[in-house]
Amino acid sequence: MISTSTMSRSRTPEAIPVFLITGALGSGKTTLLRQVMACPGMQDTALIINEFGAIGLDQMLVQSAIENILLMGDGCLCCSIRGDLIDTISGLFARAELGEIPSFGRIIIETTGLADPRQIIQDLVTARGISGRIRLAKVITAVDGVFGLSQLGQNDEVLQQVIHADLCMITKCDLIEGETLGLLTQAISGLNPTAEIVRSHDFSGKAEGILDDTGWQKPRRASGSSFRCDAKSVHDAVQSWSVRHEAPLAWSKILEWLDALYSMRPANILRMKGILQVAGQESPVVVQGVGAMIYPPARLDAWPWPARGSEIVVITRGLDARSVGRSFDAIVLGGQLPRAQRDGIDGRVLASSAV
């Protein structure tokens, strides 16, 4: 076990505060991060973004003047790429000392929505190799206002994210009724009575309200050696499919593909997000889905990469991700799925959506 003195939050002047942002897939972590990074005085921040899959898009969606943005992709910080985090932070310090990147006064880490935060917290608290240089200042969990109640009852990772939070931000409050918001707030309080609970529509645009950790008294109790996060047992059924495509895509074909995907296997789709080059459109189009819900398409002001093109990521549970790729190839790139595979398509998910 780790001693209590090791686990308490050091406030030595040289220790850089680390803020961990976690939450379920599609809960609004990246939106929260964008809002925080848009606040004044955030230029001395280093961002580390962890995504599950070969293509990372979240760092493209964090529009800011920050130069120190690093992507830890194709794995989950709590298991398959565990250990890389401290090495990444050590590398940040080394590069800043060499003058390769600007110096920084805080670090913000956004985890993948699949991450159980317990091992990540333990690694940050112990910080082997960089002890005294960083301190875990705050764990911030985005709780999905729409799906949060069901996720807390069905998803152990979400449960652990709330239990280990210092601050829970309930997102998408404009999409839910007051009774649902009250029940969700009550559920969070029951699981974690010490967590501060804020609502996304009350965010004042001042980062201090989210990142302030003054007055913290409670020592952090990191998980002991009895806990093990095993990638096989925790994420065995989770897969990701991703694609990059240079040519413009037909919006009607994208709608047809999403209709098919979400009509046939909606319960197996954890997360969908894409930045698309749509034929006839100058600016990039963002599409996102959480569970069985697809959000209205949105435009970005500018392309987040030098060459135009489309990138799409779909994360599934209990569904062979290769079938997602086959449906994309058949509908968007090469034609139609066989009629037998299209029977029962509802057609209402995106039929009325327009860019």
C-alpha positions in Angstrom: 0.0 0.0 0.0 1.1 3.6 -0.6 1.6 5.6 2.5 -0.8 8.5 3.3 2.1 11.0 3.3 2.9 10.0 -0.3 -0.7 10.3 -1.3 -1.4 13.8 0.0 -1.3 16.7 -2.4 2.0 18.4 -2.3 1.9 22.1 -2.7 5.6 22.8 -3.1 6.2 25.8 -5.5 8.0 23.7 -8.0 5.3 21.1 -8.4 3.2 21.6 -11.5 -0.6 21.0 -11.0 -2.1 18.3 -13.1 -5.8 18.3 -13.8 -7.4 15.0 -15.0 -10.6 15.3 -17.1 -12.5 12.0 -17.4 -16.0 10.9 -18.3 -17.9 8.5 -20.5 -17.6 8.4 -24.2 -19.5 11.4 -25.6 -20.2 12.9 -22.2 -18.8 16.3 -23.2 -15.1 16.1 -22.1 -13.8 17.8 -25.2 -16.5 20.5 -25.1 -15.6 21.2 -21.5 -11.9 21.3 -22.4 -12.5 23.7 -25.3 -14.4 26.0 -23.0 -11.7 26.0 -20.4 -8.9 26.5 -22.9 -10.8 29.5 -24.4 -10.6 31.3 -21.0 -8.0 34.0 -20.4 -4.6 33.0 -18.9 -4.5 29.4 -20.2 -1.5 29.9 -22.6 0.9 28.2 -20.2 -1.0 24.9 -20.3 0.2 21.6 -21.7 -2.5 19.3 -22.9 -2.3 15.5 -23.1 -5.3 13.9 -24.9 -5.8 10.1 -24.8 -8.1 8.5 -27.5 -9.0 4.9 -28.1 -8.3 4.1 -31.8 -5.8 4.7 -34.5 -7.1 8.2 -35.4 -7.4 10.9 -32.8 -9.8 13.8 -33.5 -10.2 15.4 -30.1 -7.0 17.3 -30.3 -8.2 18.7 -33.7 -11.4 19.9 -32.0 -9.6 21.8 -29.2 -9.3 25.1 -30.9 -6.8 27.2 -29.0 -3.5 29.0 -29.2 -1.8 26.3 -27.1 1.3 24.8 -28.7 1.8 22.0 -26.2 -0.9 19.5 -27.3 0.1 15.8 -27.3 -2.0 12.8 -28.4 -1.7 9.5 -26.7 -3.8 7.3 -29.1 -4.7 3.7 -30.0 -5.0 2.6 -26.4 -6.4 3.3 -23.0 -4.4 5.0 -20.3 -5.7 2.7 -17.6 -4.5 -0.5 -19.2 -3.0 -1.0 -22.7 -0.8 2.1 -22.6 -0.4 2.4 -18.9 3.0 3.6 -18.0 3.3 5.8 -21.1 1.7 8.7 -19.3 4.5 9.4 -16.8 7.0 9.0 -19.7 5.0 11.5 -21.7 5.0 14.0 -18.8 8.8 13.5 -18.3 9.2 14.1 -22.0 7.3 17.4 -21.7 9.6 18.6 -19.0 12.7 17.6 -21.0 11.5 19.3 -24.1 10.7 22.5 -22.2 14.1 22.5 -20.6 15.7 22.2 -24.0 13.6 25.0 -25.4 11.9 22.8 -27.9 8.4 23.7 -26.6 7.3 26.7 -24.4 7.4 26.3 -20.7 4.2 25.4 -18.9 2.6 26.0 -15.5 -0.1 23.3 -15.6 -0.9 20.1 -17.3 -4.4 19.0 -18.3 -5.0 15.4 -19.2 -8.2 14.2 -21.1 -8.7 10.5 -20.9 -10.6 8.2 -23.2 -14.2 7.6 -22.1 -13.3 3.9 -21.6 -10.8 4.7 -18.8 -11.2 3.5 -15.3 -9.4 6.4 -13.5 -8.1 4.4 -10.5 -4.8 3.3 -12.0 -4.3 6.7 -13.7 -4.7 8.5 -10.4 -2.3 6.1 -8.7 0.3 6.7 -11.4 -0.1 10.5 -11.1 0.0 10.4 -7.3 3.2 8.3 -7.1 4.7 9.9 -10.2 7.7 7.6 -10.3 10.7 9.3 -11.8 9.2 12.8 -11.5 8.1 12.8 -7.9 7.9 16.4 -6.6 7.7 17.9 -10.1 3.9 17.3 -10.5 0.9 17.1 -8.1 -2.5 15.7 -8.9 -4.6 18.9 -8.3 -8.0 17.8 -9.4 -10.0 15.0 -11.0 -12.8 16.5 -13.1 -15.5 14.1 -14.4 -18.0 15.1 -17.2 -21.3 13.3 -16.4 -23.7 13.0 -19.4 -26.9 14.7 -18.5 -28.9 12.6 -21.0 -27.4 9.1 -20.4 -25.7 9.6 -17.0 -28.3 7.8 -14.9 -28.4 4.7 -17.1 -24.6 4.7 -17.5 -24.1 4.8 -13.7 -26.2 1.6 -13.4 -24.7 -0.3 -16.3 -21.1 0.9 -16.8 -18.4 0.3 -14.1 -16.0 2.7 -15.7 -18.5 5.5 -15.4 -19.2 4.5 -11.8 -15.5 4.7 -11.0 -15.1 8.1 -12.8 -17.8 9.6 -10.6 -16.6 8.0 -7.4 -13.0 9.3 -7.9 -14.0 12.8 -9.0 -13.3 16.0 -7.1 -15.7 17.9 -9.4 -18.5 16.5 -11.5 -19.7 18.6 -14.4 -23.2 17.6 -15.5 -23.3 18.3 -19.2 -26.2 18.7 -21.8 -28.5 20.2 -19.2 -30.4 21.9 -21.9 -31.5 18.5 -23.2 -33.0 17.1 -20.0 -35.9 17.9 -17.7 -35.4 19.3 -14.3 -36.6 16.1 -12.6 -33.9 14.1 -14.5 -31.3 16.7 -13.5 -32.3 16.4 -9.9 -32.2 12.6 -9.9 -28.8 12.6 -11.5 -27.5 15.1 -9.0 -28.8 13.0 -6.2 -27.2 9.9 -7.6 -23.8 11.6 -7.9 -24.1 12.9 -4.4 -24.9 9.4 -3.1 -21.9 7.9 -4.8 -19.5 10.7 -4.0 -20.7 13.0 -1.2 -17.4 15.0 -1.2 -17.5 15.9 -4.9 -18.4 19.4 -6.0 -21.3 19.2 -8.6 -21.7 21.9 -11.2 -23.9 22.2 -14.2 -22.7 23.0 -17.7 -25.1 25.9 -18.2 -23.8 27.5 -15.0 -20.2 27.6 -16.3 -19.2 31.2 -16.2 -16.4 31.1 -18.7 -13.8 31.5 -16.0 -11.3 28.6 -15.8 -10.8 29.3 -12.1 -14.1 27.8 -11.3 -13.1 24.5 -12.9 -9.3 24.4 -12.2 -9.2 26.0 -8.8 -8.0 23.5 -6.1 -7.3 25.9 -3.2 -8.5 24.8 0.2 -8.3 21.1 -0.6 -7.9 19.2 2.7 -8.7 15.6 2.0 -5.7 13.4 1.1 -6.1 11.3 -2.0 -6.2 7.5 -1.4 -4.9 5.9 -4.5 -5.9 2.3 -5.3 -3.7 -0.3 -3.6 -1.9 -3.2 -5.1 -5.0 -5.4 -4.9 -6.6 -3.6 -7.9 -5.6 -4.5 -11.4 -7.0 -3.1 -14.6 -6.7 -5.9 -17.2 -7.3 -4.8 -20.8 -8.6 -8.3 -21.7 -11.3 -8.4 -19.0 -12.3 -4.7 -19.0 -12.3 -3.7 -22.7 -12.3 -7.1 -24.4 -15.6 -6.4 -26.3 -14.6 -2.8 -27.2 -13.2 -2.2 -30.7 -12.6 0.8 -32.9 -12.8 1.4 -36.6 -11.4 4.4 -38.3 -10.9 5.7 -41.8 -9.1 8.6 -43.6 -10.5 9.6 -47.0 -9.1 12.3 -49.2 -11.9 12.8 -51.7 -15.1 14.8 -50.8 -18.0 12.6 -49.6 -21.6 12.9 -50.6 -23.7 14.1 -47.7 -26.7 11.9 -48.8 -24.4 8.8 -48.7 -23.2 9.8 -45.2 -26.8 10.1 -44.0 -27.7 6.7 -45.5 -24.7 5.0 -43.9 -25.5 6.5 -40.5 -29.2 5.5 -40.8 -28.1 1.9 -41.5 -25.5 1.8 -38.8 -27.8 3.2 -36.1 -30.9 1.4 -37.1 -29.4 -2.1 -37.2 -27.1 -2.1 -34.2 -27.5 1.1 -32.1 -27.0 -0.6 -28.7 -23.5 -1.7 -29.8 -22.3 1.7 -30.8 -20.6 3.5 -28.0 -19.2 6.6 -29.8 -19.1 7.9 -33.3 -17.3 11.1 -34.4 -16.0 12.5 -37.6 -14.6 15.5 -39.3 -15.8 15.4 -42.9 -15.0 17.0 -46.2 -18.5 17.1 -47.7 -19.0 17.7 -51.4 -20.1 21.2 -52.1 -19.1 22.6 -48.7 -16.1 24.8 -48.1 -15.8 24.3 -44.3 -15.4 20.9 -42.5 -18.5 19.3 -41.1 -18.4 17.5 -37.7 -20.7 14.6 -37.0 -21.0 13.0 -33.5 -23.0 10.3 -31.9 -23.3 9.0 -28.3 -25.0 5.7 -27.8 -28.1 5.6 -30.0 -28.3 9.4 -30.3 -26.8 11.4 -33.2 -26.3 15.1 -32.7 -27.0 17.7 -35.4 -24.1 18.3 -37.7 -21.9 21.3 -37.1 -19.3 23.3 -39.0 -15.8 24.2 -38.0 -14.4 27.6 -38.9 -11.3 26.2 -40.5 -9.7 22.9 -41.3 -7.7 21.4 -38.4 -5.1 19.8 -40.7 -3.2 21.1 -43.7 -4.7 18.9 -46.4 -8.5 18.6 -46.6 -10.1 15.2 -46.2 -12.4 13.2 -43.9 -11.6 11.2 -40.8 -14.1 9.1 -38.9 -13.9 7.0 -35.8 -16.5 4.5 -34.5 -16.1 2.7 -31.1 -18.2 -0.4 -30.6 -18.9 -2.9 -27.8 -19.9 -6.4 -28.8 -19.8 -5.6 -32.5 -17.1 -6.5 -34.9 -15.7 -3.1 -35.9 -14.8 -4.5 -39.3 -18.5 -4.7 -40.2 -18.7 -1.0 -39.7 -15.9 -0.6 -42.2 -17.6 -2.9 -44.7 -20.9 -0.9 -44.4 -19.0 2.4 -45.0 -17.3 1.0 -48.0 -20.5 -0.4 -49.4 -22.8 2.6 -48.9 -20.5 5.6 -48.9 -17.7 4.6 -51.2 -19.0 1.8 -53.4 -22.8 1.3 -53.6 -25.5 -0.2 -51.4 -25.6 -3.0 -48.8 -27.6 -6.1 -49.9 -31.3 -5.7 -49.4 -31.3 -8.4 -46.7 -28.9 -6.3 -44.5 -31.0 -3.2 -45.0 -34.4 -4.6 -44.0 -35.9 -2.8 -41.0 -33.9 0.5 -41.4 -35.9 3.1 -39.6 -34.9 6.0 -41.7 -35.8 8.6 -39.0 -32.4 9.1 -37.3 -30.9 11.6 -39.7 -33.6 11.9 -42.4 -34.4 15.4 -41.5 -30.8 16.5 -40.8 -29.2 19.0 -43.3 -25.9 20.6 -43.4 
